[in-house]
Structures are given as structure tokens and as C-alpha cells.
Amino acid sequence: MKFNKYVSSSSRKNRQRHFNAPSHIRRKIMSSPLSKELRQKYNVRSIPIRKDDEVQVVRGHHKGQQVGKVVQVYRKKYVIHIERIQREKVNGTTSYVGIHPSKVVIVKLKMDKDRKSILERKASSRQKLDKGKHTEESLMES
């Protein structure tokens, strides 16, 4: 069911808008989920990724426990480059492997006043959504 009649549900148009998106929209598309600890702390599920965030890869060939710093957010290719995730090329030089931001989890945020305001705004809108919901405890009481 369509919720907004002004947004197309055509695959062709969606792909076109995705791959021709301007930089400010690509930033939002390139969001990463927060780790469980950060999600509890800030009451926010995901946030657009940024250069000095520390992330952990959770999907694909490079997934594992090691945490790496984001070296570059490559908006043109929809990938991020992470500190320790590199591969050796045929000529001997190393290059970063591009990883999509949805396949990583943010473990540590680079904080500044803008990021703080984004987190506060997202958390406050989440509290408004939770207002009418019942929890298991409230159901047991009644």
C-alpha cells in the first residue's frame, strides 16, 4: 500500500533517484546503525556516518571483532573506507576496501555540537512515538 501519492513505487525511478542523488541526500542514505550500548544510551537506532567514527564490520568478507576508524566517507561510490581494512594490489601497493555503511555498526561516535543536536532531536521524536505504547509490565498490572 502506498502511503504518499507523490513518491513513486517504480523500481526504475527509485534506482534512478538513488544513483543520481545529490550529496546531501547521499549523506542520509549512508547511515549506519548504532551498537546496542549506544542505542541504549542515546535512544537512537541509526545516524549518518562520519569520518572519525569507530565502526565494526558485521557483514561480508571482512566481518569480525576488530574495530576500525572511518578514514573516508566516499559519497560518490556509496562506500566508506575503514582504517585496517585494506587489500594488496597486484603492483604491491595497498588500497582501502569500500564497505557499505549499512554493513557496519558504529561503536564510538565522533561528537560535536551538531551531532549532539541531531541525537537529541531524534531521541525526542522517538519519545513522542512511544507515548501510547503498552509494555509487558503495564499489561500485567491491569
JOGI-V222365 format. One record per residue. N is the residue number from 1. SS is DSSP state (hx for helix, st for strand, lp for the rest). OMEGA is omega in degrees with one decimal (NA if undefined). Layout:
# JOGI-V222365
N/SS/OMEGA + N/SS/OMEGA
This chain:
# JOGI-V222365
1/lp/178.4 + 2/lp/178.2 + 3/lp/-177.1 + 4/lp/-175.7 + 5/lp/-179.5 + 6/lp/178.3 + 7/lp/-177.2 + 8/lp/173.0 + 9/lp/178.2 + 10/lp/179.4 + 11/hx/-178.1 + 12/hx/-178.7 + 13/hx/178.3 + 14/hx/177.3 + 15/hx/-179.7 + 16/hx/-178.5 + 17/hx/178.3 + 18/hx/-174.4 + 19/hx/175.6 + 20/lp/-175.8 + 21/lp/175.3 + 22/lp/-171.1 + 23/hx/-176.6 + 24/hx/176.6 + 25/hx/176.2 + 26/hx/178.2 + 27/hx/-178.1 + 28/hx/177.5 + 29/hx/-177.3 + 30/lp/178.0 + 31/st/177.7 + 32/st/175.6 + 33/st/176.1 + 34/st/176.5 + 35/lp/-177.4 + 36/hx/-179.6 + 37/hx/-179.7 + 38/hx/179.2 + 39/hx/176.8 + 40/hx/-175.1 + 41/hx/-173.0 + 42/hx/-177.4 + 43/lp/179.6 + 44/lp/-176.2 + 45/lp/-178.2 + 46/st/-177.4 + 47/st/176.6 + 48/st/-174.3 + 49/lp/-174.2 + 50/lp/-169.8 + 51/lp/-172.0 + 52/lp/175.0 + 53/lp/173.3 + 54/st/-173.4 + 55/st/175.8 + 56/st/-178.8 + 57/st/-176.4 + 58/lp/179.7 + 59/lp/173.3 + 60/lp/-173.8 + 61/lp/-173.0 + 62/lp/-176.8 + 63/lp/-179.1 + 64/lp/-174.3 + 65/lp/-174.9 + 66/lp/-179.1 + 67/lp/179.3 + 68/st/178.9 + 69/st/177.0 + 70/st/-178.3 + 71/st/-176.4 + 72/st/171.7 + 73/st/-172.5 + 74/st/-173.6 + 75/hx/-177.6 + 76/hx/-178.9 + 77/hx/-177.8 + 78/lp/178.3 + 79/st/171.7 + 80/st/176.0 + 81/st/-175.2 + 82/st/-172.5 + 83/lp/-171.2 + 84/lp/-176.1 + 85/lp/-178.3 + 86/st/172.2 + 87/st/-179.6 + 88/st/179.0 + 89/lp/-176.6 + 90/lp/-177.5 + 91/lp/174.6 + 92/lp/179.6 + 93/lp/178.1 + 94/st/176.3 + 95/st/-179.8 + 96/st/176.2 + 97/lp/179.8 + 98/lp/179.6 + 99/st/-179.9 + 100/lp/-175.7 + 101/hx/179.9 + 102/hx/-178.1 + 103/hx/176.1 + 104/st/176.2 + 105/st/179.3 + 106/st/-178.2 + 107/st/-179.9 + 108/st/-177.5 + 109/lp/169.0 + 110/lp/-171.9 + 111/lp/165.8 + 112/lp/-173.1 + 113/hx/179.5 + 114/hx/-179.4 + 115/hx/179.1 + 116/hx/-179.7 + 117/hx/177.4 + 118/hx/-179.3 + 119/hx/179.7 + 120/hx/-179.3 + 121/hx/179.8 + 122/hx/-179.0 + 123/hx/-178.8 + 124/hx/179.0 + 125/hx/176.8 + 126/hx/179.4 + 127/hx/178.2 + 128/hx/-179.9 + 129/hx/-176.3 + 130/hx/-171.0 + 131/lp/-173.8 + 132/lp/-173.4 + 133/lp/177.3 + 134/lp/173.2 + 135/lp/179.7 + 136/hx/-179.9 + 137/hx/-178.4 + 138/hx/177.9 + 139/hx/179.4 + 140/hx/-177.6 + 141/hx/-174.9 + 142/lp/NA
